[in-house]
Amino acid sequence: MTATATLGTLAGWTALLAACGLCYLLKLAGYLAPSSWLEQPRVMRIAGLVTVALLSALVAVQSFATGHRLTLDARMAALAVAAILLWRRAPFIVVVVAGAVVAAGLRAVTG
């Protein structure tokens, strides 16, 4: 192993350990936050909105992106079917299975 490879590995491990430490400190800060702060209506409303925003962003990225490109394929139709079923208050397992069937069917037809 060369000196450059060793330094690169050391830098990688240092970054990993620093990220682990920061995550631990962030979680500890959550536990140490006074409950009076967390029970405020504004904080509770913001926490709920952040959760919805993060989940929406995850769904959008996983449904419409491939790498760095926008892709419209069977995932879009499956998401549309799932959204309609959720709007109609279908059971969650029905939503998941219907979305999977639609995506599989479209992929089988389009190749």
Residue pairs with C-beta under 8 A, 6 or more apart in sequence:
37 43
38 44
59 79
62 75
63 75
63 76
63 79
64 70
64 71
64 72
64 75
64 76
65 71
73 106
73 107
73 110
74 102
74 103
74 104
74 106
74 107
74 110
75 103
77 102
77 103
77 106
78 99
78 100
78 102
78 103
78 106
79 99
81 98
81 99
81 102
82 95
82 96
82 98
82 99
85 94
85 95
85 98
85 99
86 95
90 98
